[in-house]
Amino acid sequence: MNHPQPPQSALSENTSPETEPAASTFPESASAEPRPSSPPSPSWDRLVSTALVGTSRRPVPALPDLPRSTREGAAALLDLVALDTVRARAGYTAHTAEPVTPDAPDHRPEVSAAATHRLDVILADRSELLPEWLHLAFRCGRRASHTHIPDLLERAARDSGLRPLVATAVGGRGTWLASFNGAWSFVAREPLATDVYTDAAWYGGTPAQRRRSLFALRAADPAAARDLLAATWPQETRGEDRRGLLEALAVNLGPEDEAVLAPALDDRNATVRGRALTLLTRLPDSAHAHRLRDHLRHHLRIDRASPRPVDVADLDTGRADLLRDLALTAPRKANPTHDERWVLSRTLLTQAPLDVWTERLDTDPAGVLALAADHPELRSALIEAACLREDADWSRAVLDDPEAGLPRMVAVGAHDPLGQRIAPLLAALPAAERCARALAVAERAHRHDFLGETLRAVGAPWTRELSEAAVRLLLEGGDSAPAGSRPGARHSARDRGRRVLRGVIAEHMPPQHLDLLPERPPHEEEAHPHALLRDTLRFRLDMHRELS
């Protein structure tokens, strides 16, 4: 749009040149080129109209989208014209908007300046230590500085494992900031210890706000939360929302929750059915658990004179009640393959209470595993069930099993499904026992890289004895490659094993055990990585002190 050029006389006033600047024309820049294509501001027509009439006959208008000029008359009008022209050329059109609602105050203290600086270093160069920093900050009840919120949210967007800790570290300010960036929306779903239930959030909030409000109520009043969810469950239309709300029952889970969980087994969404089944399996005295016991007894085949003294019959896929109790749907094929039938049977084996086995076979968990020794599929399912149940007696039986126990798991490594069972099995045991079992393995381990994975799976502060064993193995440097390997392969395996073990010690050994590590390594070629290891442990020791 071209600016209309008012006549010279229109801007004149009965003022002398000494007291008022000349206003014969618009500035050259405003009239020589066409106005940009952005829509004219609401004030432009009023400015033109005033210029055509003349400021001597019409006062300069007070415009809501432009500031008032400090001058008067024609000079004030030209000020407004220039400002509106520049604004249009910049592509800005004045508009009104609702003020942004500020975030709620976070009353937790911020971490110290030293801890804030250490987080800077971690984010720049030591990202592997970020989970530990976040955990320590949570443990001492402090929040991260506000300047770190965007970076922490960005990292959690890429690593879902960080999200619960990051959500706690950034608090309400992080949730507020995430509302302006869809990539960070995950943080709005993470419950915080400071959350409080409100009717406004539950009945009128977003799905994320409703979920957090229900979690808060569940922590404070489990029965009220259960009743609230039961009342609104039929009206929850989105499967993702139903699953998120159902997860709140994991907090303070009790026998009374079966009334809500059992109907969820009929949900049309498979993830909702699966989540309901997972929670129901944690209720060993529920009606659902007793039905699973009956299903397993019905399908269990025992013949101690047979080469396979224990076996499981194929599931009767025509039984709707059985499929419902396992959150399964009927196979599409009329004649499923053996593998497809076994998947169904395995679901029953892993979800049914383990006491059926000891009761029917009249033995302890170790005896059950021994009877299943010639049935690899069955034994694998029993091991998975032990992992899911977190039963200490069954975990010990699996870890001590001569064929599939902890030494075997360490030998096959974390790439094997059996090796991946170490962490969940150890998690069912007291921390001291975990360390003792890892120590026993360390005394006879042949592969440092596999041992490193076992030490990582301890998931608890190491005892000093375990730290001593790990450091000793690292300094001794012994490691073996598979039999028949070439010398180069053995050397490569040794280097890889030491590298893995060194990394696990750096991240998982309590930094208070730094004194176990000598200042210099026994071999000069290890000087640089040894120095880096000591530096990392010192770094972590300072971090623990700052966040204690």
N, C-alpha and C positions, 0 to 999 in steps of 0.2 A: 504494500500500500504506500503510495507517495503521500508525503505530508502536504496538505494544501498550504500554499504560501500566502499568508495574509498581506493585505496592502500595507504599505509603509505607514500610512496615516492611522491605521487601526491601532498601532501600539504606542502612538504618541500621547504624551500627557502635557499639561501646562507646567512643565518643570524646565529648569535651565540645564544646559549640558553639564554645568559644573556640579550640580547636585544629583543628577540622574544619568546613568549611562545611556548611550544611544541605543535605540531598539528599532532600527529601521527595517531589518529583515531577520529571519531565522538564521542561525549559524549555518555556514556553507555546508558543513558536513551533514546537516539535517535535511538540506534541500537538494543538494547536488546528486545524491544517490537515492534510489528507491528504498523505502523502509523495508526491513526484513520481512520474511513471509510469516513470522510468528503472529498470532492473532493480536489485534490492537488491544491495548489495555482499556478498561472501562473509563479511564480518565481522559483518554486522548481527545475524544470529541468535545468534551467540556473545555479543554485547553484551547482547541481550535476556535470554538465558538467565542470564547473570551477574547482571543486575539483579533478576531474579525470585528467584534464590537468595539474593542479598545478598552484598555485598563482605566481610562479616564471616565468611562461610563459604566463599567462593570468591574466589581472587585475581583481580584484573583481568587478563584474558588479554593475552599479547603477540601482536599481530596483524601478519602480514607486510605488509599493505597500508596500515597506519596507523602513524604515528610513536609512539614510547613517550612517555607523558605524564611531565612532570617532577614531578607530584604523586603522591599515593598514595591508595588506597582509593576511596571514593565520588567524590571530586573528580576522580581520574584517569579513572574510568569516565565521568563526565559530560563530561570533555574529549573522550574518544574518540567518545561519542555525538554531541556537537555537531559535531565534525569530519566524521564520516561523513554526518551530515544535510546539512551545507553542501555536501559533495562531491556527494551525490546530487541536491540541488537545482540544482547547477551542471551537471548532466548528465554528470559524469565518473564512469566506472567503472574501478576499478583493474585493470590488466592487466600482463602481462609481455611483453617484446619483446626481440629481439636487438639489441645495441648496433650503431649504424651504423658500418660500416667506414670509417675515415678515408681521405682521399685520399693518394696518394703524394706525397712532397715534391717541389717544383719547385726545382731548384738554380739556376735562372737568376736573375740579379738583377732586382729591380723597377725600373721606370723612375724617374727622379728625381721629387722633389716638384714641381718646375716642370713637368715633362712630364705628371704626373698632373693638376695644375691645368689645364693646357692641354686635356687630354682632357675635363675637366669642361665647359669652354667649348665645345669642339667638339660634344659631345653635346647641349648646351643650345641652341646658336645657329648652329653651323657644320658641320652634318652632312655637307656635301659634301666636307669635308676629312678625314673619318674614314678612308677608304681610304689616304690618304697617311700619316696618323699611324700606322696599323697597319703599313704597309710599312716605315716608318722604324724602328719598334720591332723588327720582325722582323730588319731588316738589322743592327741593333746588338746583337742577341741578348738583348733584355730582354723582360720580360713586363709586362702591365698589372697595376695594383694589384687586389687581390682585391675591393675594394669596387665596382669597375667591371664585374665579371664578369656579374652579372644583366642590366645594361643592354646590354652588348655582345652577349650571347646573344639578348636580345629583338630587337635590331636585325637580327642575322644571321638570325633566324627569319623576318623579313619580307623580307630581301634576300639571296637565295642567293649573289649575287656576293661578299658579304662573308665567307662562311663559312670558306674556307680561312685567310684572314688572322685572323679572329676566333678560330678554333680554336687557331692558334699563339699568339696574344696571351694567351688565358686558360689554355692549357696543361692539365695534369692536373687542377688544381682545377676548371676549367670543365667538363671531362668528368665529374668526380665530381658536381658540382652539377647538371648536366643530367640525371643519372640519376633525379632527384626531380621532373622536369618533362618530360612527354612532348613539349611543344612545342619543347624544346631538344634532342631526341634526335639531331638531325642531326649535332651536334658529335662524337658518339661514333664516327661513320664517318670523320671527317677524319684522315688520317694525320699524325703529328707526327714531327719529326726526332729526338725523344728516345725514340720507341717502340722496343721491343726484342721480338724474337720469343720466344715461350715455347710449349712443347708444351701447357701447361695452357690457354692462350688459344685455341690453334688447335683442339684436340680437344674442349674443353669450354666454350668461351666463347660469348658471344652472336654473332650475325652481324656486328655492328659490331666486336667485339673480334677476331674471326677475320680480318676484312678488314684491320684495322690491323696485326695480327701478320704477315700475309702481305706487306703493303707493307714492313714493317720488314725481313723476311727478304730480300725482293727487292732492297732497297737494299744489303744486306750481302753476299748470296750469290745472284745471279740464278739460277744453275743449280739450287740447292737449292729455291728457291721454285717454279720451274717444275716440278720433279719432284714436289714436294709437291702442287701443284695438280692435276697430271695424275693422281696416285694417288687423289685424293678426288673428282675431277670427276664420275664416274658416280653418286656418292652425294649430290651436291648437288641437292636437290629443288625449291628455290624459285628461280624465274627471276631475281628481284631480287638474290638472294644470288650467283647465278652471274655475273651481270653485274658486280657489285661486286668479286668476286674476279678476274674477267678483267681488270679495269682495272689491277690491280697489274702486269700484264705490260707496261704502257706505260713503266714504269720500267726503264731499261737494256734496252730492246727489242732483240732480236737475231735472226739467222736461225734459230737453234735453237728459237725460240718458235713457229714454224709448226706444230710437232708438236702443240701444244695448241690453237692458234687455228683450224687447219683443221677439226678435228672440230666446233668450235663453230658452224661455218656450217650444220650440220644441226640446231641446237638448235630446240626447239619454240617458244621465246620469241623474238619478233621483235627485241626490244632487245638480246638476247644476240647474235643473228646480226649485227645492225648494228654492235655494238661490235667483234666479231671481224673484220668486214670493214674497219672503220676502221683497226685495228691492222695487218692484213695489207697494206693499201695502203702502209704505211710500210716495207715490206720489198721493195724493187724487184727483188731477185735470188731471191725465193722461187719455189717451183713454182707457187703461186697466181698470182703476178704474170706468170709466163710463160704460164699458161693464159689470163689476161685479154688479154695481147698477141695470142695466137692468135685469140681471139674477136673482137677489134677488127679485126684484119687481114681476117678472114672477112667482116665486115659493112661494111668500108670500100669506098666506090665512088669511083674517081678517073677523071675525064674532063676533061682540061684544055681541051678544045674546047667544053665545055658551059657554059651560063650559070652553072651551079653546078659548078665544077670538082671540088669535094669534097662528098660526101654520105655518109650512113650508112643502110644498109638496115634495115628493121624487124627486131627481134630475133625469132628463131624460138622462140616460147614453148613449143614442144613439146620443146625440148631441156632435160632435167632438169639436165644437168651445167652448162649455161650459167646457168640460174636459181640453182643452188646457189652457183656461184662469185660471184654478185652478191647473195647473201642475199635473193633474191626468191622469191615464190610465183607460180604460174601465174595469169593473169587469170581471173576468174570468168566473164566474158563470152566467148562463142565468137568474136564479131567485135568486138573493142575498137575504140574511136574512134581517130582520128589522135593526139589529145592523149594518150590512154591508152597508145598504142604508143610515143609519143615519150618518155614518162616512163621506160619500160623502157630505151629506147636511151640516154637521157641518163645513166642509172645506169652503163651500160658506159663511156660517154665520160668521165665524171668519175672513175671508179675505175681505169681502165686506165692503165698507165704512159704518160707523155707522150712518151717517146722513140719510140713507134710512129709518131707523126705526122712527126717530123723524118726518121725512117728511110724511111718509105714515100713521102713527098713530096720527099725529098732537098733539104731546105731547113732554115733555122733557125726558131726559134719565131716570129719576126716574119713570116717568109714563110708559115708555116702560117696565122697570123691573117689575112694578106692574102688567101690563097686562100679563106678562109671568110667574107670580108667580105660576100658576097651571100647568106649563109645565117645570119640572125640567131640562130636557135635553136642552130645548131652553134657559132657564135662564143661565145654565152653559156655553153654547156657547157664549152668550152675555157677560158674565163676562170674558171669555177668550179673546174675541175680544177687550174688554176694556183694558186688560193687554197688548195685542200686540200693540194697537194703542197709548198707553201712552197719552190718552186724559184726561185732567184734569177734565172736566165736567163729563165725564162718570166714571172716577175713584171715584169722590166724590159721585156720585149716587150709585155706588156699595157699597162703604164703609158705606154709610148711610142707605142702604136698611134694613128694619126691619127684614127680614127673612134671608138674606145672607150677612149682613154687617160686619163691623170690629169686633163688639162684638162676633158675631157668629163664625167668622173665628178664633178668639182667643180661643173660647171655644172648638172648635173641634181639635185644635192643628195642628202642621206642618205635621203630618202624614196623614192628610186628604187632598184631592185635593183642597178643599175650603180654608183650612188654608195656602196652598202654594201660594195663590194669594196675600197675604198681601204685600210682597216686591215689585212686579211689579206695584201694584196699588198705593202704597205710592210713588214710584219713579216718578210718573207723577206730584207730588205736590211739592210746595216750601218746603225747609227744615224746616222752622218755622212751617208750617202747619202739616208736618209729626210729628214733636215733640208734637204739641198740640193734635193731634189725639191719639198718643201713651199715652200721659199724661191722657187724658180722659178715656182711657181703663184701665190704671194703677189704677185709683181711684176706679174702681169697679171689678177688676180682682180677681178671686177666685183661680186660679192656677198659682203659681209663675213660673213653668216651661214653661207654654204656654205664659205667659207674657214675659218671657225672650226671646222667639222666636220673639215676636212682637218688642221688643226693638232692637233686632239684625237686624230686617228688616228695621229700620228707615233709615239706610244707609247714615246718615249725622251726623255732630257733634250735640250732645244733647244740648238742652237749659239747663240752670241751674235749672229751674223748673222741668224738666224731671229727671235730676240727683237727685234732692232732693226727688222726689217721689219714685224713684227706691231704693235709700238708705233707705228711711223710711220703705218701704215694707220689705226690707231685714232685718232690725233691729227688726221690729215688729214680724216677724217670722210667721205670720198667713198664713195658707194655708189650703185648704179643699180638701178632697178626695171625690170620688163619693158617693152619698147617699147610706147608708146601708153597707159601708165598715167597716171591723173590726178595732179595735183600732190600731193594728199593721200595718195595711195597711195605715191608716191615718198618722201614724208616719212616715212610709216609704215615703209616698207621700209628706209630709212636708219637709223631709230631701232632697228628690230629687229636689223639687221645689226650695229650698234655694240654693242648689248646682248649679242648672242651672242659677238662677238669679245672684248668686255671680260670676259665670264665665262670664256672659254677661257684668256685671258691670266692671269686671277686664279688659276686652278686648275692650269695646266700650264706656264707660263713659269717657269724656274728662279728662285726668289726672290732668288738672288744677282745677278740682272740688274735689281733694283729701281732702280738708279741710272739706267737708261735712261728711266725715267718721270719727267718733270718734276714739280715739286711742285704746279704749277698747270696746268690744261688751257688750251688756246688759246681756248676759248669758255667764258664765264662760266656758261652754262646747264648745262655739264657738270661743274661744280665738285663737286657732291655725289657722283655716281657715280665721278668720278675719285678723290675722297678715299677712298671705300670700296675702290676697287681698290688704292690704295697701302696702305691699312690691311691688306687681306688678304695682300698680298705681304710686308709687315713681319711679320704674324702667322706666315706660313709660314716666313720666314727664321728667326725665333726658334725655331720648332718644329724646324727642321733642326738648329740648334745644340744644342738640348736632347737630341736623339736621335742625335747624331753619335758 
